[in-house]
Amino acid sequence: MAARLEAVPSVHTLDLVDLRRLSSAHLESLLDEETRTWQAALDWDFQKSADLVRRFVDLRALSGYALMDGGQSAGYVYFVLEEHKGLIGDLYIRRAFHTIENEDRLLTALLESMIGASQVKRIESQLMMIMPDPARRMPGWQYLNTYGRNFMLLDFESAPALAEKPAPTKIYLEKWSDHHTEGSAQLIAGAYASHIDSRINDQYRSVNGARRFLYNIVQYPGCGSFFRPASFVAFDMRHGWMCGMSLASVVGNEAGHITQICVAPAVRGTGVGYELLRESLACLREHGCRKVSLTVTSANHEAVRLYERVGFRTVRRFSAYVWEGFSSA
């Protein structure tokens, strides 16, 4: 029997409605504002993600809730189920209605809906647009672990030129191809064993999970449009084994994003990560990108220092949330 969340006080000034009762027309002004907000705050074109929301809402296939102000949505949240895990895909509230109380109301409804699904044992989210408040008690706090994350941005106009630094481990790079998926999945599972990021995303814990992670990056626009020319895998020249990768996407007309940097434990600290990052950045710049972003866990100090050395700076802090331990037989 699933546990019930401890209630969080909220202000009920808007109607809470199941998303499956709505059409995309109800969300139009909200999605337009969210698209403008992502562009202004993060140099990120949210339009493809917004179009997916419109499509699935019109199919009555998107699970979640909206706060309604008359005939228009003032805010929404949605989730997807993946085996025994729930993923909160997005939460956004229009500026005129954006309060912690309204965020909590959406999150509480969503969490109770997912916890009520008997197969769900874990819920993950990384919500960029919710209000930061260290003193806040999140809905479901009794089951919650929180991990700080940095959204970092590099501006090519002000960033230093990246010198080639041959790694002590002799490597050669290949551009991404789909036949690299299996080797990359094995690399991810090995590289993130006991790593803090595997607590945030449990797909990092197994080869099967890493395959799904890579498929989502390549096929869906959540991290932008996958950009093969700036995505690389690295191989150890002596033994021929894959020892690193850097995957990139395009998130705007002149904006790129590093979706994944992964280096095998055996070659960490040898410059392999730097060389992969340098090559991806060079290709994005050649493609016409003026800026490149990435996200990193704040406690991953080694990675943060690498990104700062090449010119990235933190422009936004947000949290990854994981709810577990709420189910019992």
N, C-alpha and C positions, 0 to 999 in steps of 0.2 A: 504494500500500500504506500503510495507516494506521500512524502511529507508535504505539509502546506507551508508556504512562505509566511514568515512573520510580517504582518502588515506594516507598510511605510505610510505615514500620514501624507495625504495628497489633497489637492484642491480640485474639485469636480466642477469645472466651469464649462467643459466641452463634452460632447457626446462621444463615448467610446464605441467604435463600430468594428465588426469583423471585416477585414479587407476583402473577403470573398463576396461581400454584399455590394461592393463598389465597382465602378468602372474607372478607366484612366482619366476620364473627364473630371472626376471628383478630385484627382490628385494633380491636375495640370499646373495650377499656380504654385503649389508646393514644390513640384519637381523642377519647375522653371527657376524658382528661387534657390533650390539646392544646387542646381547646375551652376548658377552664377556664384554661389558661395564657394564651391570647390575651385572654380577658376580664380577667384580673387584671393583666396587664402592659400591655395596650394599649387597654383599654376597647373591645374588638372582638369581636363575635359571630361565631365561626368555624363555627357550626353548619351553615350552608348549604354551605360548602366541604367540611366533613366529610361531609355527606350525599352530595355529588357523588363523593367518594372511595369511599364505601360502594357507591354505585350502579355505578361503573365497575369496582371490584374484583370485585363479584359477576358482572358481565358478562365477566370475564376480559379486560378491555380497557384496563387501566392498566399501563403499562410501568414497571418499577422493581424495587426490592428491599426486603426486610424483614429485620431481625435478630430471630430468634425465641428466646424463652425458654420452652421447652416448647410449649404450645399457644397462647401469646399473643405478639403482636409487641411487642418492646422498642423498636423504632424502624423508620422506613420512609423511603424517598425515591422519588419518581416523576418521570417526564419525559414530554413530548410532543414530537413532531417537526412542524416547520412548514417545508416545502420543504427548504432546505439548512441549517436551523438546528434545534438542540435547545434546549428550554426546561426547566429544572429547576423543577418546579412547587412542590415542598415537600420539606422534610426535617425530621423531628421525632424525637427520642429521649426516651423516658420518663426522668424525673429519676433513678430508681434505677440507670439504665444510661448516663446521659449523660456521655460522655467524648469528648475530641478523637479518641482512637483509634477509637471506634465511629463517630463522624461520618466520619472518613477512610475507614473500611472501606466504608461505604455510598457515599460519593462516588466512591471509586476504582472500585468495581464499576459504578456508573452511567456514569461517564465512559468507561470502557473499552467498555461496551456501545454508547454513542452514537458514539464514535470508530470503532468497528468497522462502523457503518452508513456505507457509502461515500458517501452523499449529504450527510452532515453536515459542514459546513465551519466552523461556529461554534456555540458553546454559551453560553447566557446564564442567569443566575440572580440573584435577590435573595432571600436566605434570612434571614428575620427571627429565627429561633430557634436558629441555630448559635452555638457558643461564640466570643466575641470574644477574639482573642489576636494582637496585632500581630507577635509573633515566630513565629507558626505558619507552617509550610511546607505549603500546601494541596496536595492531590492534583492532579497535572497542572500544578504550579507553573511548569514551563518553557514553558507555552503561555498563562499566565494574566496578565490585567490586572485590577487591583482598584481600585474607586472607592468612596470613603467616602460614606455616605448618612446623613441625619438623619431620625428619626421625631419629628415635632414635634406638640405638643398645645396646644390653646387651651381654657381653662376659662372659660366665660362669667361665672361668679361673680366671678372675679378679673381678667378682662381689661378694659381700658379701653373705654369706648363709642367706636365708630368714627364720626367726624364725616364728613359728606359733603364731599368736596373735588373740586369740578368740575375735570376735566382740561383742560389747555390745548387738547388735541385734542378738539373737540366730538364726543361720541359719543352714540349711543342704544343701549339694550340690548333684546334680545329673549330670551324664554325658549327653551330648547333645543327644537328640533323635528327630526325625522329628516331633513327636507329641508335642514337645515344641514350634513349630514354631508360632502358634497362640498367645500363652502367651508372647512369646518373641517380636512379632510384637507390641503387646499392650504395653509392657514395653518400647520399643524404642520410640514409639509415645509419651508416657507420659513423659519419661525421657528427651527428647530433645525439649519439648515445650518451646519456647522462648530461646533456647540455640543457641550459635553462630554456632554450626555445622549444625543446620537446615537451616541456610542461605547458607551454602556451598552445602548441599545435601538435596534437597526438599523431598526425600523419607522419611526422618525422621519426616515429619510433619503429617503423617497420618498412620493409621494401614495398609491400602492397600499398601502404598508406602513402609513401613517397611517390609511387606511380600515379595515384589519384591527384596528389598535389601538383605534379608536373603537368598532367593532363589539364587540370583547371587553369594553370598559368597559360598554357598554349592555346586553349580553346575559348576561354571566357574573358570578358573585359574588366573583371574586378581589379586587376593590376595593370590595366591599360591593354593596348593591342600588342601582342607578342611580336618582338622585332628580331627576327633571325640574324640579320647581318651583324648585330651587335652582341650576339649571344655566343659564348665559347665554352668548350671543354678543354681541359689541360691533361696531358699525358706525360708520365715520367718516361724520359727518353731511354733510360737504361733498361727498364723492365716492361714498358708499354702499358702500364696500368693507369686508369683514370685517377687523377689526384686532385682535381678541382673543376669548378665551373662557375661561370658568370652568365646570368640570364637577364635580358633587358626587354623593355617594352616602350612604346610611345604613348604618352598620356595627353598630348596636345600637339598643336601645329608646330611648336618649337620647344617641346618639353619631353624629356625621356625619363625613364624610371628603371633603376636596378632592382629587379624583382627577387633575385637570389644570388648570393655569393657563398660558395661552399668549398671548403678546402679540407682534404683528408687530414686527420690528426697527425699522421707521420710527417707531413711537410709544413705544418703550421709554423709561422715565424721565419720561413725561408724566402719570403718574397713572392710566393706563388699567387696569393690573393691580390697583392698589389699589381702584378703583371696582368692578371685577368681583368681587374677593375680598370687598369689603364687602357687596355685594348677596347673594352666595352665603351668607355667614355670617349675614346678617339673616334669610334664608329658613329656614336650618337652625335658627336659634334660635326662630323663630316656630313651626316644626314640633315643637318640644319638645326639641331637642338641648341637653344641658348642656355637652357637650364636642365639639370638632371636631379632627381630626387631618389631617396631610398628611406626605408624604415629599419630601425635596429633596436634591439632590447637595451635599455639604459644600462643594465648590469653587465652587458657584454663589453667590458671596458677595452679589451684589445681591439675589437672591431671598431668601436667608436673612435679610438685614437687613430686607427688607420684612415678612416673617412675624414677626420679632421685634418690630418696631414696632407691629404690630396685636395682639400679646399671645401669640403662639406661643412655646413653649419646647421645646428638645430634651430628650426623655425617654429616647431610645434611639438608639444609633449602631449601624449595621450596614454591610454591604458589598454592592455589586453586583459580580458576577464575570463575566468574559468570557474564554472559552478560544478561541483561534484559532491557526492555523499548524501544526496537528498532522497535516494530510493532505498527501500527496505523490502524484504520478502513478506 
